Amino acid sequence: MALVFLFALAGLVDAGQPVSAEAATASSVFASGNLVGSPEYSASNALSQGSGYWCSAGSHSPGETVTLTVRLSSARSLGAVQINWAHAPADVRVLTSPDGSNFEEAACWRKTGKSDDSFVETLVFNRDYRAKLVTIAMRGAGRSGYMAIGDVVLESSSSEPTMIVSGVTSTDEMCLVAENGSADQRGSLVTTEACASAIASGDGRELFAMTESGQLKSASGLCAILAGNSAAGGGEIELDDCEAAAETGDGRSFWALTPQGQLSMGGGSYCMVLAGGAGGADLAPSSTISATATSDAMHGVEKLTDGSADTFWQSPPADTVGGPVSLSFDLGQDARVSSIVIDWNEPASDFQIQTAEDGGQWSSFEGVKGNTLQQSIVRGSSVVARKVRILMAAPVNGPSSAYSAKSVRVMSAPLKMAVQDCAEASMHGDARDVYFAEPAPEFDPLSSASMRGTAALLEGAIRQLGEYTSELSALKPKIEACKNGSFLSALSTHT
């Protein structure tokens, strides 16, 4: 598995990744007695190593141009092409087309690199080209009288958007991301998130590119750096201005591939590592839990994590407490909180989730109004916290009702990206220090802009619907009480 990671990331760090082609055609194919060309020397042989080679028909007239055209499944940003010549021509030229109709010259006519008949040559384009078709034009057959190619390797441009997938052991494939999608904010932490979730956000938080100088640049143009160039406690990898980081001269923003497939900082002894592992654990069972009010000893806070659906924590009636009731969870150490899952026995209609750092002030994670559900899954912007609390302000069944919950789960996310001695990082056993690249050439932020723009409106509509539902729920006892004296009741009696 490590070899796969190494191969994929090597493309990211150096000149770009190999790009797979789906088909190839040629203007001339060696016939071997077959008028339509022999399959043994067909153009498709140039798509992979060890499958034979493509060979022209031979007997070419002076100045005759022979072409081999490679087709990709979708347009990609390309920076170079590597050609394994079996019979090299005198001159070569490369054309690209983004749509299959209009061609641009990516590499002008030039002499092939050597006088030998067989060798490997890399043609670097004069700039990046978006291409679905790549045509290699050849003229001037060598001593053999033929032109032939063993294989062609197209290389993506180094600036092509790429997902950097963590090798960490996890139920989900995890990608490097800018924290909560803040890829355009200096100081935003770099962490990981389930790739599917990051892609669904539509904001490009999971996209990076390696520059020619070795900086890891986000889609917004900021670079991943070791904050303050301090590795104390592992430090933190954050986003910052690329030029300013490079000018510090201390290597904080430069990353290089090691033989083990790790990303080392400045080619030194520190490697990028996912601090704390993949996350996804429930932090509540290991937390110290307290409540500002509990009805009796039979319904204490320990019931929230005892794993039984038949037991529950319960508060006194809300109107006897004189204010909100809170449940607090001391996590014991810093953790990144991603969501809170509450299985209610008697739900709170209005409540708020708050978080705090060790010794810090409480801040809002997310608020809920108008809840009537028996299970609440509360998600907010993930945050590093030491404490979490649920502040309940109104019960569903009126002020004389209590709050009670069968269980509370405090779900964690990966903490942060940090650095660690490369040798030590490799000993975790879960590949948290290894990465590989997955190209994302079709990412277009404009395609999701309209949907992301309406997200706030949808969220507001959901909140309002919850409030209306809560009001209807509160009216239900009154409706039941006046049912016997209602017009509808009298009408049903007479009929």
C-alpha positions in Angstrom: 0.0 0.0 0.0 2.8 2.4 0.8 4.1 2.0 -2.7 0.8 3.3 -4.1 1.0 6.3 -1.8 4.5 7.0 -2.8 3.8 6.8 -6.5 0.8 9.1 -6.4 2.3 11.8 -4.2 5.5 11.8 -6.2 3.5 13.1 -9.2 2.0 15.8 -7.0 5.3 17.0 -5.6 7.4 16.9 -8.7 6.0 17.7 -12.2 2.4 16.5 -12.1 0.5 13.2 -12.0 0.4 10.7 -14.8 -2.9 11.1 -16.6 -4.7 8.0 -18.0 -5.9 8.0 -21.6 -8.8 6.0 -22.9 -7.9 5.6 -26.6 -5.4 6.4 -29.3 -5.4 6.6 -33.1 -2.7 7.1 -35.7 -2.5 8.4 -39.2 -0.2 5.5 -40.2 0.1 2.0 -38.9 2.4 -0.8 -40.0 0.4 -3.2 -42.2 2.3 -6.5 -42.3 0.3 -7.6 -45.2 -3.0 -6.2 -43.7 -4.3 -3.2 -45.6 -5.9 -1.7 -42.5 -2.9 -2.1 -40.3 -1.7 -4.8 -38.1 -3.2 -4.9 -34.5 0.2 -6.0 -33.3 1.4 -2.4 -34.0 -1.8 -0.4 -33.4 -1.9 3.0 -31.8 -3.5 1.6 -28.6 -0.2 -0.1 -27.8 1.2 3.3 -26.9 -1.2 3.8 -24.0 0.6 1.5 -21.6 4.0 0.0 -20.9 4.8 -3.6 -21.9 2.0 -4.0 -24.4 4.1 -3.8 -27.5 4.4 -0.6 -29.4 2.8 1.5 -32.1 4.7 1.6 -35.4 4.0 3.6 -38.6 3.7 2.0 -42.0 7.2 3.0 -43.1 8.4 4.1 -46.5 7.6 7.7 -45.7 8.3 10.5 -48.2 10.6 13.3 -47.3 8.7 15.9 -45.1 5.7 13.6 -44.6 4.0 14.1 -41.2 2.7 11.2 -39.2 0.5 11.7 -36.2 -0.4 9.8 -33.1 -3.5 11.2 -31.2 -4.3 10.3 -27.6 -7.8 10.8 -26.2 -8.7 11.4 -22.6 -12.0 10.7 -21.0 -12.3 14.4 -20.0 -10.3 17.5 -20.5 -7.4 17.8 -18.1 -4.8 20.5 -17.5 -1.5 19.1 -18.9 2.1 20.4 -18.5 4.2 17.8 -20.3 4.3 14.5 -22.2 6.8 11.8 -21.9 7.5 9.7 -25.0 9.3 6.3 -25.0 10.6 6.2 -28.5 10.9 2.8 -30.2 12.0 4.4 -33.5 12.5 8.1 -33.0 11.8 10.6 -35.8 14.0 13.5 -36.6 11.5 16.1 -35.5 8.5 16.2 -33.2 5.6 18.6 -32.4 2.8 18.4 -29.9 -0.8 19.8 -30.3 -3.6 19.8 -27.8 -7.3 20.3 -28.1 -9.8 21.0 -25.2 -12.8 20.1 -27.2 -11.6 17.7 -30.0 -12.0 20.4 -32.7 -9.7 23.3 -32.0 -6.0 22.7 -31.6 -3.2 24.7 -30.0 0.5 24.2 -30.3 1.8 23.1 -26.9 5.3 22.2 -28.1 6.6 23.6 -31.5 8.6 21.6 -34.0 11.9 20.6 -32.5 14.6 18.0 -33.0 14.2 14.9 -30.9 16.5 14.7 -28.0 19.1 12.1 -29.2 20.5 10.6 -32.3 19.7 7.1 -30.9 16.8 5.2 -32.3 15.2 4.3 -28.9 15.2 6.5 -25.8 12.8 8.3 -23.4 12.1 12.0 -24.0 10.0 14.5 -22.0 8.5 17.4 -23.8 7.6 20.2 -21.4 4.9 22.5 -22.8 5.4 26.2 -23.0 2.5 26.6 -20.5 -0.3 24.5 -19.1 -2.9 23.4 -21.6 -6.4 22.1 -21.0 -6.7 19.1 -23.3 -9.0 16.3 -24.2 -6.9 15.3 -27.3 -3.1 15.3 -27.5 -1.6 14.9 -31.0 2.1 14.0 -31.4 3.2 15.0 -34.9 6.4 13.4 -36.3 8.5 13.8 -39.4 11.7 12.5 -40.7 12.0 8.7 -40.1 15.3 7.5 -38.9 17.6 4.7 -40.2 14.9 2.1 -39.7 12.5 3.9 -42.0 9.8 3.8 -39.3 8.4 5.9 -36.6 7.4 4.1 -33.4 6.4 4.7 -29.8 6.5 2.3 -26.9 4.4 4.3 -24.6 3.2 7.9 -24.0 2.7 9.3 -20.5 0.8 12.6 -20.2 1.6 14.6 -17.1 -0.9 16.9 -15.4 0.1 20.5 -14.7 1.5 21.1 -11.2 -1.3 23.7 -10.7 -4.1 21.3 -11.4 -6.5 21.1 -8.4 -5.8 17.9 -6.4 -7.3 16.3 -3.4 -4.6 15.1 -0.9 -6.0 11.9 0.6 -4.7 10.8 4.0 -3.7 7.2 4.4 -5.0 7.2 8.0 -7.0 4.2 9.0 -10.7 5.3 9.0 -14.2 4.2 8.1 -14.2 7.1 5.6 -11.6 8.3 3.1 -10.1 11.4 4.7 -8.9 14.5 2.8 -6.7 17.4 3.8 -9.0 20.4 4.1 -9.0 24.0 5.2 -10.9 24.1 8.6 -14.6 24.6 8.0 -14.0 25.7 4.4 -12.1 28.8 5.4 -9.5 28.4 2.6 -9.3 32.1 2.0 -8.6 33.2 5.6 -5.0 33.5 6.8 -4.6 31.5 10.0 -7.2 28.9 9.2 -6.0 25.5 10.4 -5.4 22.6 8.0 -7.1 19.4 9.2 -8.9 16.4 7.6 -12.5 15.7 6.8 -14.3 12.9 5.1 -13.6 13.4 1.4 -17.3 12.9 0.5 -18.4 15.6 3.0 -15.7 18.0 1.8 -16.7 17.5 -1.9 -20.3 18.0 -1.0 -19.6 21.4 0.6 -18.8 22.7 -2.9 -16.4 25.4 -1.7 -13.1 23.7 -2.7 -11.8 23.3 0.9 -10.2 19.9 -0.1 -8.2 21.2 -3.1 -4.5 21.9 -3.1 -1.7 22.1 -5.7 2.0 21.8 -5.2 4.0 24.7 -6.7 7.2 24.3 -8.6 9.1 25.6 -5.5 7.5 23.0 -3.2 4.8 25.1 -1.5 1.4 23.4 -0.9 -1.2 25.9 -2.1 -4.9 25.8 -1.4 -7.5 26.6 -4.0 -7.7 30.2 -2.6 -4.0 30.8 -3.1 -2.8 30.5 0.5 -0.1 28.0 1.5 0.1 25.4 4.2 2.8 26.4 6.7 4.0 25.4 10.2 2.5 28.2 12.3 5.3 30.4 13.7 7.8 27.7 12.6 7.2 26.2 16.0 7.0 22.4 16.4 6.3 22.6 20.2 3.6 20.0 21.0 3.5 19.2 17.3 2.7 22.8 16.3 -0.2 23.5 13.9 -0.4 23.6 10.1 -2.3 26.6 9.0 -2.8 28.7 5.8 -0.9 31.8 5.2 0.4 34.1 2.5 2.7 32.1 0.2 5.2 34.8 -0.6 5.4 36.1 3.0 6.0 32.6 4.3 8.7 31.9 1.7 10.5 35.2 2.6 11.0 34.1 6.2 13.7 31.8 4.9 13.1 29.1 7.5 11.4 26.5 5.3 8.1 26.6 7.2 6.0 26.5 3.9 8.1 24.0 1.9 7.3 20.3 1.7 9.2 17.4 0.1 8.5 13.8 -0.4 10.5 11.2 1.6 11.2 7.7 0.4 8.5 6.5 2.9 5.8 8.6 1.2 5.7 11.2 4.0 5.7 15.0 3.5 8.7 16.4 5.3 9.0 20.1 6.1 11.8 21.8 4.2 13.3 18.3 3.5 14.2 18.1 7.2 13.4 15.7 10.0 9.9 16.8 10.7 6.9 15.3 8.7 3.3 16.4 8.4 1.1 14.1 10.6 -2.6 14.0 11.5 -2.6 14.8 15.3 -4.9 12.5 17.3 -5.8 10.2 14.4 -8.9 10.1 12.3 -11.5 11.2 14.9 -15.1 10.0 14.7 -15.1 8.8 18.4 -17.8 9.6 21.0 -16.1 11.7 23.7 -18.9 11.6 26.2 -18.1 8.2 27.9 -14.7 9.5 28.9 -15.9 12.9 30.0 -16.7 14.3 33.4 -20.4 15.1 33.2 -22.4 17.5 35.5 -25.8 19.1 35.5 -27.1 22.3 37.1 -30.2 20.4 38.3 -31.2 16.7 38.6 -34.6 15.4 39.7 -33.3 12.6 42.0 -30.5 10.1 42.5 -32.2 7.6 40.2 -31.9 9.9 37.2 -28.3 11.2 37.5 -26.0 12.2 34.7 -24.3 8.8 34.6 -27.4 7.5 32.9 -26.4 9.5 29.8 -23.5 7.2 29.0 -24.6 3.8 30.5 -25.6 2.4 27.1 -29.1 1.6 28.2 -32.2 2.8 26.4 -34.3 2.3 29.5 -32.5 4.7 31.8 -32.3 8.5 31.5 -31.1 11.7 33.2 -33.9 14.0 34.2 -34.2 17.5 35.6 -36.8 18.9 38.0 -39.8 20.6 36.4 -38.5 23.5 34.4 -40.6 26.1 36.2 -39.1 25.1 39.6 -35.5 25.7 38.5 -35.7 29.4 37.8 -33.7 29.5 34.6 -32.0 27.3 32.0 -30.8 23.9 32.9 -27.4 22.8 31.6 -25.5 19.6 31.1 -21.7 20.0 31.0 -19.1 17.7 29.6 -15.4 18.2 30.6 -13.5 16.3 27.8 -10.3 16.1 29.8 -8.2 17.2 26.9 -8.5 19.3 23.8 -10.6 17.7 21.0 -12.2 18.9 17.8 -16.0 18.7 18.3 -18.0 18.1 15.1 -21.5 17.3 16.3 -23.7 16.5 19.3 -26.3 13.7 19.3 -29.0 13.8 21.9 -31.6 11.0 22.4 -34.3 12.6 24.4 -36.8 11.2 26.8 -38.6 14.5 27.2 -37.2 16.9 24.6 -36.1 20.5 25.1 -37.9 22.8 22.6 -35.2 25.5 22.7 -31.6 24.7 23.6 -28.1 25.8 22.7 -24.8 23.9 22.4 -21.8 25.8 23.7 -18.1 25.0 23.8 -15.1 26.4 25.7 -11.4 26.0 25.7 -9.6 25.1 29.0 -10.3 28.2 31.3 -11.9 30.1 28.4 -15.3 31.6 27.9 -18.3 29.7 26.6 -19.1 30.4 22.9 -22.0 29.2 20.8 -21.6 26.1 18.7 -25.1 25.9 17.4 -28.6 26.8 18.7 -32.0 25.0 18.2 -35.4 26.5 18.5 -38.7 24.8 18.1 -37.5 21.2 18.5 -40.0 18.4 18.8 -37.8 15.5 17.7 -36.9 12.6 20.0 -33.4 12.7 18.6 -31.4 15.9 17.9 -28.3 15.8 15.7 -26.7 19.2 16.1 -23.9 20.1 13.7 -21.9 23.3 13.6 -18.5 24.5 12.5 -16.1 22.1 14.0 -14.1 23.7 16.9 -11.3 22.7 19.2 -12.6 22.6 22.8 -12.0 21.3 26.2 -15.7 21.6 27.4 -19.1 21.2 25.9 -22.5 22.1 27.4 -26.1 21.8 26.5 -28.1 24.8 27.7 -31.8 24.0 27.8 -34.3 27.0 27.9 -37.7 25.6 27.2 -39.2 22.1 27.4 -41.5 20.8 24.6 -44.5 20.0 26.9 -44.7 23.4 28.7 -42.9 25.0 31.7 -44.2 22.4 34.2 -42.4 19.6 32.3 -38.9 18.4 32.9 -36.0 17.9 30.6 -34.7 14.4 30.2 -32.3 12.5 27.9 -31.5 8.9 27.5 -28.0 9.6 26.0 -25.7 12.3 24.7 -22.9 11.7 22.3 -20.2 14.3 21.7 -18.7 13.4 18.4 -15.1 14.2 17.5 -13.4 15.2 14.2 -9.7 15.0 13.4 -8.0 17.5 15.6 -5.4 19.2 13.3 -2.5 18.7 11.1 0.8 19.0 12.9 4.5 17.9 12.6 6.4 15.1 14.2 9.8 13.5 13.8 9.5 11.5 10.6 10.7 8.3 12.2 8.3 8.6 15.2 5.4 9.5 12.9 5.9 6.3 10.9 5.4 4.2 14.1 1.8 5.0 14.8 0.7 2.0 12.7 -2.3 3.8 11.1 -0.6 5.6 8.2 -1.6 9.0 9.6 1.7 10.4 8.2 1.2 9.1 4.6 -0.7 10.8 1.8 -1.6 10.3 -1.9 -3.1 12.6 -4.5 -6.4 12.3 -6.3 -6.8 14.8 -9.2 -10.0 16.9 -9.3 -9.7 18.6 -12.7 -13.4 19.3 -13.1 -13.8 21.3 -10.0 -15.7 24.6 -10.8 -16.6 26.8 -7.8 -19.2 28.6 -9.9 -21.3 25.5 -10.4 -22.0 25.3 -6.7 -22.1 29.0 -5.9 -25.9 29.4 -6.4 -26.6 26.4 -4.1 -24.2 27.6 -1.4 -25.9 31.1 -1.7 -29.3 29.7 -0.8 -28.0 27.5 2.1 -28.7 30.3 4.6 -32.2 30.7 3.3 -32.9 27.0 3.6 -31.5 27.0 7.2 -33.7 29.9 8.1 -36.8 28.2 6.7 -36.0 25.0 8.6 -35.7 27.0 11.9 -39.0 28.8 11.2 -40.7 25.5 10.5 -39.4 24.1 13.8 -40.8 27.1 15.7 -44.2 26.7 14.1 -44.2 23.0 14.9 -43.3 23.7 18.5 -46.2 26.2 18.8 -48.6 23.6 17.4 -47.3 21.0 19.8 -47.8 23.4 22.7 -51.4 24.0 21.6 -52.3 20.3 21.4 -53.3 19.9 25.1 -55.5 23.0 24.8 -57.2 21.6 21.7 -57.8 18.3 23.4 -59.2 20.0 26.5 -61.8 22.0 24.6 -62.7 19.2 22.2 -65.9 18.2 24.1 -67.3 21.7 24.0 -66.4 22.4 20.4 -68.7 22.9 17.5 -67.3 19.8 15.7 -67.9 17.7 18.8 -71.6 18.8 19.0 -72.0 18.3 15.2 -70.6 14.7 15.5 -73.0 13.9 18.4 -76.1 15.0 16.4 -75.1 13.1 13.3 
